[in-house]
């Protein structure tokens, strides 16, 4: 973790110590690897866990970006705007309890997600809605990690460099949402 004027540079995966040190409102630049997952992937992972199955990827300590990236014909990402996080709130507490360190999306979260964040010393990071082209420029590589049949909603492994986000909910449950 290092400071660069207005932003704190964070290497992914986020360490437990870094997660604990961050505060709601901190502006971050993320670099490293993270996963993508949206509604369909969350539902499938949740159902696998409920039926006693294993997750298709190891999520302990990982970050999940709620996004379905768009690609040009050559495979280059052209859009990667965040999805409304509240849509994942039925599944997010279970994934935080499985070791997810941070989720990235837009909008406030439910009380159950706040509780899961505090219980697990995790984070919720906010990305800027409508800035998909900006986020696509931060992606340096992408590969399908699971559920290829879900198309754009497949779980993907992204490598990002200097992806800008804001700590929306910190590990103590403090938030930028004022609720």
MARBA-3410 file (N, C-alpha, C, O; in Angstrom, 1 decimal):
179
0.9,-1.2,0.0,0.0,0.0,0.0,0.9,1.2,0.0,1.7,1.4,0.9 ~ 0.7,2.1,-1.0,1.5,3.3,-1.0,0.6,4.5,-1.4,-0.3,4.3,-2.2 ~ 0.9,5.7,-0.9,0.2,6.9,-1.2,0.7,7.5,-2.5,2.0,7.6,-2.6 ~ -0.1,8.1,-3.3,0.3,8.8,-4.5,-0.7,10.0,-4.6,-1.7,9.9,-5.2 ~ -0.3,11.1,-3.9,-1.2,12.3,-3.8,-2.6,12.0,-3.3,-2.7,11.7,-2.1
-3.5,11.9,-4.2,-4.9,11.7,-3.8,-5.3,10.3,-3.7,-6.4,10.0,-3.2 ~ -4.5,9.4,-4.3,-4.9,8.0,-4.3,-3.9,7.1,-3.5,-2.8,7.4,-3.4 ~ -4.5,6.0,-3.0,-3.7,5.0,-2.4,-3.5,3.8,-3.4,-4.5,3.3,-3.8 ~ -2.3,3.5,-3.7,-2.1,2.3,-4.6,-2.2,1.0,-3.8,-1.5,0.9,-2.8 ~ -3.0,0.1,-4.3,-3.2,-1.2,-3.7,-2.9,-2.3,-4.7,-3.4,-2.3,-5.8
-2.1,-3.2,-4.2,-1.8,-4.4,-5.0,-2.8,-5.5,-4.7,-3.1,-5.7,-3.5 ~ -3.4,-6.1,-5.7,-4.3,-7.2,-5.5,-3.6,-8.5,-5.5,-2.6,-8.7,-6.3 ~ -4.0,-9.5,-4.7,-5.2,-9.4,-3.8,-4.9,-8.5,-2.6,-3.7,-8.4,-2.2 ~ -5.9,-7.9,-2.1,-5.8,-7.0,-0.9,-5.5,-7.8,0.3,-6.2,-8.8,0.6 ~ -4.4,-7.4,1.0,-4.1,-8.1,2.3,-5.0,-7.8,3.4,-5.7,-6.8,3.3
-5.2,-8.7,4.4,-6.0,-8.4,5.5,-5.6,-7.1,6.2,-6.5,-6.3,6.6 ~ -4.3,-6.8,6.3,-3.8,-5.6,7.0,-4.2,-4.4,6.2,-4.6,-3.4,6.8 ~ -4.1,-4.4,4.9,-4.5,-3.3,4.0,-6.0,-3.1,4.1,-6.4,-1.9,4.2 ~ -6.8,-4.1,4.1,-8.2,-4.0,4.2,-8.6,-3.3,5.5,-9.5,-2.4,5.5 ~ -7.9,-3.7,6.6,-8.2,-3.1,7.9,-7.8,-1.6,8.0,-8.5,-0.8,8.7
-6.8,-1.2,7.3,-6.3,0.1,7.3,-7.1,1.1,6.5,-7.0,2.3,6.7 ~ -7.8,0.6,5.5,-8.5,1.5,4.6,-9.8,2.0,5.3,-10.4,1.4,6.1 ~ -10.2,3.2,4.9,-11.4,3.9,5.5,-12.3,4.3,4.4,-11.9,4.6,3.3 ~ -13.6,4.3,4.7,-14.7,4.8,3.8,-14.2,6.1,3.3,-13.9,7.0,4.0 ~ -14.3,6.3,1.9,-14.0,7.5,1.3,-12.5,7.5,0.7,-12.2,8.4,-0.1
-11.7,6.6,1.1,-10.3,6.5,0.6,-10.4,6.2,-0.9,-11.3,5.4,-1.4 ~ -9.6,6.9,-1.7,-9.6,6.7,-3.1,-8.4,5.8,-3.5,-7.2,6.1,-3.0 ~ -8.6,4.8,-4.2,-7.6,3.7,-4.5,-7.4,3.6,-6.0,-8.2,3.9,-6.8 ~ -6.2,3.1,-6.3,-5.8,2.6,-7.6,-5.4,1.2,-7.4,-4.4,0.9,-6.8 ~ -6.2,0.3,-8.0,-6.0,-1.2,-7.9,-5.1,-1.7,-9.0,-5.4,-1.3,-10.2
-4.2,-2.5,-8.7,-3.4,-3.2,-9.7,-3.2,-4.7,-9.3,-2.9,-4.9,-8.1 ~ -3.3,-5.6,-10.2,-3.2,-7.0,-9.9,-4.4,-7.7,-10.6,-5.0,-7.3,-11.5 ~ -4.7,-8.9,-10.0,-5.7,-9.8,-10.5,-6.9,-9.8,-9.7,-6.9,-9.7,-8.4 ~ -8.1,-9.8,-10.3,-9.4,-9.9,-9.6,-10.3,-10.7,-10.5,-10.0,-11.0,-11.7 ~ -11.5,-11.1,-10.0,-12.5,-11.8,-10.7,-13.6,-10.9,-11.1,-13.9,-9.9,-10.4
-14.4,-11.3,-12.1,-15.6,-10.6,-12.5,-16.8,-11.6,-12.2,-16.6,-12.8,-12.4 ~ -17.9,-11.1,-11.8,-19.1,-12.0,-11.7,-20.3,-11.1,-11.5,-20.3,-10.0,-10.9 ~ -21.4,-11.5,-12.2,-22.6,-10.7,-12.1,-23.7,-11.7,-11.6,-23.4,-12.7,-11.1 ~ -25.0,-11.3,-11.8,-26.1,-12.0,-11.3,-26.1,-13.5,-11.5,-26.2,-14.3,-10.6 ~ -26.0,-13.9,-12.8,-26.1,-15.3,-13.1,-25.0,-16.1,-12.5,-25.3,-17.2,-12.0
-23.8,-15.6,-12.5,-22.7,-16.3,-11.9,-22.8,-16.4,-10.4,-22.6,-17.4,-9.8 ~ -23.3,-15.3,-9.8,-23.5,-15.3,-8.3,-24.6,-16.3,-7.9,-24.4,-17.1,-7.0 ~ -25.7,-16.4,-8.7,-26.7,-17.3,-8.4,-26.2,-18.8,-8.5,-26.5,-19.6,-7.6 ~ -25.4,-19.0,-9.5,-24.9,-20.4,-9.7,-23.9,-20.8,-8.6,-23.9,-21.9,-8.1 ~ -23.0,-19.8,-8.2,-22.1,-20.1,-7.1,-22.8,-20.4,-5.8,-22.5,-21.3,-5.1
-23.8,-19.5,-5.5,-24.6,-19.7,-4.3,-25.3,-21.0,-4.3,-25.3,-21.7,-3.3 ~ -25.9,-21.4,-5.4,-26.6,-22.7,-5.5,-25.6,-23.9,-5.3,-26.0,-24.9,-4.7 ~ -24.4,-23.8,-5.9,-23.4,-24.8,-5.7,-23.0,-24.9,-4.2,-22.9,-26.1,-3.7 ~ -22.9,-23.8,-3.5,-22.5,-23.9,-2.1,-23.7,-24.5,-1.3,-23.4,-25.3,-0.4 ~ -24.9,-24.1,-1.6,-26.0,-24.6,-0.8,-26.2,-26.1,-1.0,-26.6,-26.8,-0.1
-25.8,-26.6,-2.2,-25.9,-28.1,-2.4,-24.7,-28.8,-2.0,-24.6,-30.0,-2.2 ~ -23.8,-28.1,-1.3,-22.6,-28.8,-0.8,-21.4,-28.9,-1.7,-20.4,-29.5,-1.4 ~ -21.6,-28.2,-2.9,-20.5,-28.2,-3.9,-19.5,-27.2,-3.6,-19.6,-26.4,-2.7 ~ -18.4,-27.2,-4.4,-17.3,-26.3,-4.2,-17.5,-25.2,-5.2,-18.1,-25.3,-6.3 ~ -16.9,-24.0,-4.9,-16.9,-22.9,-5.9,-16.0,-23.3,-7.1,-15.0,-24.1,-6.9
-16.2,-22.8,-8.2,-15.5,-23.1,-9.4,-14.0,-22.5,-9.4,-13.2,-22.9,-10.2 ~ -13.8,-21.5,-8.6,-12.5,-20.8,-8.4,-12.3,-20.6,-7.0,-13.3,-20.4,-6.2 ~ -11.1,-20.5,-6.5,-10.8,-20.2,-5.1,-10.9,-18.7,-4.9,-10.2,-17.9,-5.6 ~ -11.8,-18.3,-4.0,-12.1,-16.9,-3.8,-11.5,-16.3,-2.5,-11.7,-15.1,-2.2 ~ -10.8,-17.1,-1.7,-10.3,-16.7,-0.5,-9.3,-15.5,-0.7,-8.3,-15.7,-1.5
-9.6,-14.4,-0.1,-8.7,-13.2,-0.3,-8.9,-12.4,-1.6,-8.2,-11.4,-1.8 ~ -9.8,-12.9,-2.4,-9.9,-12.3,-3.7,-11.0,-11.1,-3.7,-11.7,-10.9,-2.8 ~ -10.9,-10.4,-4.8,-11.9,-9.3,-5.1,-12.8,-9.7,-6.3,-12.3,-10.3,-7.2 ~ -14.1,-9.3,-6.2,-15.0,-9.6,-7.3,-15.5,-8.3,-7.8,-16.1,-7.5,-7.0 ~ -15.4,-8.0,-9.1,-15.9,-6.8,-9.7,-17.2,-7.2,-10.4,-17.2,-8.1,-11.2
-18.3,-6.5,-10.0,-19.6,-6.8,-10.6,-19.7,-6.1,-11.9,-20.1,-5.0,-12.1 ~ -19.3,-6.9,-13.0,-19.2,-6.3,-14.3,-19.3,-7.5,-15.3,-18.9,-8.6,-15.1 ~ -19.9,-7.1,-16.5,-19.9,-8.0,-17.6,-19.2,-7.3,-18.7,-19.8,-6.5,-19.5 ~ -17.9,-7.4,-18.9,-17.1,-6.6,-19.8,-17.6,-6.9,-21.3,-18.0,-8.0,-21.6 ~ -17.4,-5.8,-22.1,-17.7,-5.9,-23.5,-16.4,-6.0,-24.3,-15.4,-5.3,-23.8
-16.3,-6.7,-25.4,-15.1,-6.9,-26.1,-15.2,-6.5,-27.6,-16.3,-6.7,-28.2 ~ -14.1,-6.0,-28.2,-14.1,-5.8,-29.6,-13.8,-7.1,-30.3,-13.6,-8.1,-29.6 ~ -13.9,-7.1,-31.6,-13.7,-8.4,-32.4,-12.3,-9.0,-32.1,-12.2,-10.2,-32.2 ~ -11.3,-8.2,-31.8,-10.0,-8.7,-31.5,-9.8,-9.2,-30.1,-8.7,-9.6,-29.7 ~ -10.9,-9.1,-29.3,-10.8,-9.6,-27.9,-10.4,-8.5,-26.9,-10.4,-8.8,-25.7
-10.1,-7.4,-27.3,-9.7,-6.3,-26.4,-11.0,-5.7,-25.7,-12.0,-5.5,-26.3 ~ -10.9,-5.5,-24.4,-12.1,-5.0,-23.7,-12.3,-3.5,-24.1,-11.4,-2.7,-24.2 ~ -13.6,-3.2,-24.4,-14.0,-1.9,-24.8,-14.9,-1.2,-23.8,-15.1,0.0,-23.8 ~ -15.5,-2.0,-22.9,-16.3,-1.5,-21.9,-16.3,-2.4,-20.7,-16.3,-3.6,-20.8 ~ -16.3,-1.8,-19.5,-16.3,-2.6,-18.2,-16.9,-1.7,-17.1,-16.3,-1.5,-16.1
-18.1,-1.3,-17.3,-18.8,-0.5,-16.3,-19.4,-1.3,-15.2,-19.9,-2.4,-15.5 ~ -19.4,-0.8,-14.0,-19.9,-1.6,-12.9,-21.4,-1.8,-12.9,-22.2,-1.0,-13.4 ~ -21.8,-3.0,-12.4,-23.2,-3.3,-12.3,-23.7,-2.9,-10.9,-22.9,-2.8,-9.9 ~ -25.0,-2.6,-10.8,-25.6,-2.2,-9.5,-25.4,-3.3,-8.5,-25.9,-4.4,-8.7 ~ -24.7,-3.1,-7.4,-24.3,-4.1,-6.4,-25.5,-4.7,-5.7,-25.4,-5.9,-5.3
-26.5,-4.0,-5.5,-27.7,-4.4,-4.7,-28.2,-5.7,-5.3,-28.8,-6.5,-4.6 ~ -28.1,-5.9,-6.6,-28.6,-7.1,-7.3,-27.8,-8.4,-6.8,-28.4,-9.5,-7.0 ~ -26.7,-8.3,-6.2,-25.9,-9.4,-5.7,-26.1,-9.6,-4.2,-25.5,-10.5,-3.6 ~ -26.9,-8.8,-3.5,-26.9,-8.8,-2.1,-27.5,-10.1,-1.5,-27.2,-10.4,-0.3 ~ -28.3,-10.8,-2.2,-28.8,-12.1,-1.7,-27.7,-13.1,-1.6,-27.8,-14.0,-0.8
-26.6,-12.9,-2.4,-25.6,-13.9,-2.5,-24.3,-13.4,-1.8,-23.5,-14.3,-1.3 ~ -24.1,-12.1,-1.7,-22.8,-11.6,-1.3,-22.4,-12.0,0.1,-21.2,-12.3,0.3 ~ -23.3,-12.0,1.1,-22.9,-12.4,2.5,-22.2,-13.8,2.5,-21.2,-14.1,3.2 ~ -22.8,-14.8,1.7,-22.3,-16.1,1.7,-20.9,-16.1,1.0,-20.0,-16.8,1.5 ~ -20.7,-15.3,0.0,-19.3,-15.2,-0.6,-18.3,-14.5,0.3,-17.2,-14.9,0.3
-18.7,-13.5,1.0,-17.8,-12.9,1.9,-17.4,-13.9,3.0,-16.3,-14.0,3.4 ~ -18.4,-14.7,3.5,-18.1,-15.7,4.5,-17.2,-16.8,3.9,-16.5,-17.5,4.7 ~ -17.1,-17.0,2.6,-16.2,-18.0,1.9,-14.8,-17.3,1.7,-14.0,-18.0,1.2 ~ -14.6,-16.1,2.1,-13.3,-15.5,2.1,-13.1,-14.4,1.1,-12.0,-13.9,1.0 ~ -14.1,-14.0,0.4,-14.0,-12.8,-0.5,-13.6,-11.6,0.3,-14.2,-11.3,1.3
-12.5,-10.9,-0.1,-12.0,-9.8,0.6,-12.7,-8.5,0.2,-12.8,-7.6,1.1 ~ -13.1,-8.4,-1.0,-13.7,-7.1,-1.5,-14.6,-7.4,-2.7,-14.3,-8.3,-3.5 ~ -15.6,-6.6,-2.8,-16.5,-6.6,-4.0,-16.4,-5.2,-4.5,-16.2,-4.2,-3.8 ~ -16.6,-5.1,-5.8,-16.5,-3.8,-6.5,-17.8,-3.6,-7.3,-18.1,-4.4,-8.2 ~ -18.5,-2.5,-7.1,-19.7,-2.2,-7.9,-20.1,-0.8,-7.7,-19.3,0.1,-7.4
-21.4,-0.6,-7.9,-22.0,0.8,-7.6,-23.2,0.7,-6.8,-24.0,-0.2,-6.9 ~ -23.4,1.8,-6.0,-24.6,1.9,-5.1,-24.4,1.3,-3.7,-23.4,0.6,-3.5 ~ -25.3,1.6,-2.9,-25.3,1.1,-1.5,-25.6,-0.4,-1.4,-26.1,-1.0,-2.4 ~ -25.4,-1.0,-0.2,-25.6,-2.4,0.0,-26.6,-2.6,1.1,-27.0,-1.7,1.9 ~ -27.1,-3.8,1.2,-28.1,-4.1,2.2,-27.5,-4.3,3.6,-26.3,-4.5,3.7
-28.3,-4.2,4.7,-27.8,-4.5,6.0,-27.0,-5.8,6.2,-26.0,-5.9,6.9 ~ -27.5,-6.8,5.5,-26.8,-8.2,5.6,-25.4,-8.1,5.0,-24.5,-8.8,5.5 ~ -25.2,-7.3,4.0,-23.9,-7.2,3.4,-23.0,-6.4,4.3,-21.8,-6.7,4.5 ~ -23.5,-5.3,4.9,-22.7,-4.6,5.9,-22.3,-5.5,7.0,-21.1,-5.5,7.4 ~ -23.2,-6.3,7.5,-22.8,-7.3,8.6,-21.7,-8.2,8.1,-20.8,-8.5,8.9
-21.8,-8.8,6.9,-20.8,-9.7,6.4,-19.5,-9.0,6.2,-18.5,-9.6,6.5 ~ -19.5,-7.8,5.8,-18.2,-7.1,5.6,-17.5,-6.9,7.0,-16.4,-7.2,7.1 ~ -18.3,-6.5,8.0,-17.7,-6.3,9.3,-17.3,-7.7,9.9,-16.2,-7.8,10.5 ~ -18.1,-8.7,9.8,-17.8,-10.0,10.3,-16.5,-10.6,9.7,-15.7,-11.3,10.4 ~ -16.2,-10.2,8.5,-15.1,-10.8,7.7,-13.9,-9.9,7.5,-12.9,-10.2,6.9
-14.0,-8.6,8.1,-12.9,-7.7,7.9,-12.7,-7.4,6.4,-11.6,-7.2,6.0 ~ -13.8,-7.3,5.7,-13.7,-7.1,4.2,-14.0,-5.7,3.8,-14.1,-4.8,4.6 ~ -14.2,-5.5,2.5,-14.5,-4.1,2.0,-15.5,-4.2,0.9,-15.7,-5.2,0.2 ~ -16.1,-3.1,0.6,-16.9,-2.8,-0.6,-16.4,-1.6,-1.2,-16.3,-0.5,-0.6 ~ -15.9,-1.8,-2.5,-15.3,-0.7,-3.2,-16.3,-0.2,-4.3,-17.0,-1.0,-4.9
-16.4,1.1,-4.5,-17.3,1.7,-5.5,-16.5,2.1,-6.7,-15.5,2.8,-6.7 ~ -17.1,1.7,-7.8,-16.6,2.1,-9.1,-17.6,3.1,-9.7,-18.8,3.2,-9.2 ~ -17.2,3.9,-10.6,-18.1,5.0,-11.2,-19.0,4.5,-12.3,-18.5,4.0,-13.3 ~ -20.3,4.6,-12.1,-21.2,4.2,-13.1,-21.1,5.1,-14.3,-20.8,6.3,-14.2 ~ -21.2,4.5,-15.5,-21.1,5.3,-16.7,-19.7,5.5,-17.2,-19.4,6.2,-18.2
-18.7,4.9,-16.5,-17.3,5.0,-16.9,-16.7,3.7,-17.4,-15.5,3.5,-17.2 ~ -17.5,3.0,-18.1,-17.0,1.7,-18.6,-15.8,1.7,-19.5,-14.9,0.9,-19.4 ~ -15.7,2.8,-20.3,-14.5,2.9,-21.2,-13.3,3.2,-20.4,-12.2,2.7,-20.7 ~ -13.4,4.0,-19.3,-12.2,4.2,-18.4,-11.8,2.9,-17.8,-10.6,2.6,-17.7 ~ -12.7,2.1,-17.3,-12.3,0.9,-16.6,-11.8,-0.1,-17.6,-10.9,-0.9,-17.3
-12.3,-0.1,-18.8,-11.7,-1.0,-19.8,-10.2,-0.7,-20.1,-9.5,-1.6,-20.4 ~ -9.9,0.5,-20.0,-8.5,0.9,-20.2,-7.5,0.4,-19.1,-6.3,0.3,-19.3 ~ -8.1,0.1,-17.9,-7.3,-0.4,-16.8,-7.0,-1.9,-17.0,-6.2,-2.4,-16.3 ~ -7.8,-2.6,-17.8,-7.6,-4.0,-18.0,-6.5,-4.3,-18.9,-6.4,-3.8,-20.0 ~ -5.5,-5.1,-18.4,-4.4,-5.5,-19.2,-4.4,-6.9,-19.7,-3.8,-7.2,-20.7
-5.3,-7.7,-19.1,-5.5,-9.1,-19.6,-6.8,-9.6,-19.0,-7.2,-9.2,-18.0 ~ -7.4,-10.6,-19.8,-8.6,-11.2,-19.3,-8.7,-12.6,-19.8,-8.3,-13.0,-20.9 ~ -9.3,-13.5,-19.0,-9.5,-14.9,-19.4,-10.7,-15.4,-18.6,-11.0,-14.9,-17.5 ~ -11.4,-16.4,-19.2,-12.6,-17.0,-18.6,-12.1,-17.9,-17.5,-11.2,-18.7,-17.8 ~ -12.6,-17.8,-16.3,-12.2,-18.6,-15.2,-13.3,-19.7,-14.9,-12.9,-20.8,-14.4
-14.6,-19.4,-15.2,-15.6,-20.4,-14.9,-16.9,-19.9,-15.7,-17.1,-18.8,-16.0 ~ -17.8,-20.9,-15.9,-19.1,-20.7,-16.4,-19.1,-20.0,-17.8,-19.8,-19.0,-18.0 ~ -18.3,-20.4,-18.7,-18.2,-19.9,-20.0,-19.5,-19.8,-20.7,-19.8,-18.9,-21.6 ~ -20.4,-20.8,-20.4,-21.7,-20.8,-21.0,-22.6,-19.6,-20.7,-23.6,-19.3,-21.3 ~ -22.2,-18.8,-19.7,-22.9,-17.6,-19.3,-22.6,-16.4,-20.2,-23.1,-15.3,-20.0
-21.7,-16.5,-21.1,-21.3,-15.4,-22.0,-20.7,-14.3,-21.3,-19.7,-14.5,-20.5 ~ -21.2,-13.1,-21.5,-20.7,-11.9,-20.8,-20.7,-12.0,-19.3,-20.0,-11.3,-18.6 ~ -21.6,-12.9,-18.8,-21.7,-13.0,-17.3,-20.8,-14.1,-16.8,-20.9,-14.5,-15.6 ~ -20.0,-14.7,-17.6,-19.0,-15.7,-17.1,-18.1,-15.1,-16.1,-17.9,-13.9,-16.0 ~ -17.6,-16.0,-15.2,-16.6,-15.5,-14.2,-15.3,-15.4,-15.0,-14.8,-16.3,-15.6
-14.7,-14.2,-14.9,-13.5,-13.9,-15.6,-12.4,-13.5,-14.7,-12.7,-12.9,-13.6 ~ -11.2,-13.8,-15.0,-10.0,-13.3,-14.3,-9.4,-12.1,-15.0,-9.0,-12.3,-16.2 ~ -9.4,-11.0,-14.4,-8.9,-9.8,-15.0,-7.6,-9.4,-14.4,-7.4,-9.6,-13.2 ~ -6.7,-8.9,-15.2,-5.5,-8.2,-14.6,-5.7,-6.7,-14.9,-6.0,-6.3,-16.0 ~ -5.6,-5.9,-13.9,-5.8,-4.5,-14.0,-4.6,-3.7,-13.5,-3.8,-4.2,-12.7
-4.5,-2.5,-14.1,-3.4,-1.6,-13.6,-4.1,-0.2,-13.4,-4.7,0.4,-14.3 ~ -3.9,0.2,-12.2,-4.4,1.6,-11.7,-5.9,1.8,-12.0,-6.3,2.8,-12.5 ~ -6.7,0.8,-11.6,-8.1,0.9,-11.7,-8.7,1.7,-10.5,-8.5,1.4,-9.4 ~ -9.3,2.9,-10.8,-9.7,3.8,-9.8,-11.0,3.3,-9.1,-12.0,3.0,-9.8 ~ -11.0,3.3,-7.8,-12.2,3.0,-7.0,-12.2,3.8,-5.7,-11.2,4.4,-5.4
-13.3,3.8,-5.0,-13.4,4.5,-3.7,-13.9,3.4,-2.7,-14.7,2.6,-3.0 ~ -13.4,3.5,-1.5,-13.8,2.6,-0.4,-15.2,3.1,-0.1,-15.4,4.1,0.5 ~ -16.2,2.3,-0.4,-17.6,2.6,-0.1,-18.0,2.2,1.3,-18.7,2.9,2.0 ~ -17.6,1.0,1.7,-17.8,0.5,3.1,-16.5,-0.1,3.5,-16.0,-1.0,2.9 ~ -16.0,0.3,4.7,-14.8,-0.2,5.2,-15.0,-1.4,6.1,-16.1,-1.7,6.4
-13.9,-2.0,6.6,-14.0,-3.2,7.3,-14.7,-3.1,8.7,-15.1,-4.1,9.3 ~ -14.9,-1.8,9.1,-15.6,-1.6,10.4,-17.1,-1.2,10.1,-17.9,-1.1,11.1 ~ -17.5,-1.2,8.8,-18.9,-0.9,8.5,-19.2,0.5,8.3,-20.3,0.9,8.1 ~ -18.2,1.4,8.3,-18.4,2.8,8.0,-18.6,2.9,6.5,-18.0,2.2,5.7 ~ -19.4,3.9,6.1,-19.7,4.0,4.7,-19.8,5.4,4.2,-19.9,6.4,5.0
-19.7,5.5,2.9,-19.8,6.9,2.2,-21.3,7.2,1.9,-21.6,8.3,1.5 ~ -22.2,6.3,2.2,-23.6,6.4,1.9,-24.4,7.2,2.9,-25.6,7.6,2.6 ~ -23.9,7.5,4.1,-24.5,8.3,5.1,-25.8,7.7,5.7,-26.5,8.4,6.3 ~ -26.0,6.4,5.5,-27.2,5.7,6.0,-26.9,5.2,7.4,-27.8,4.6,8.0
END
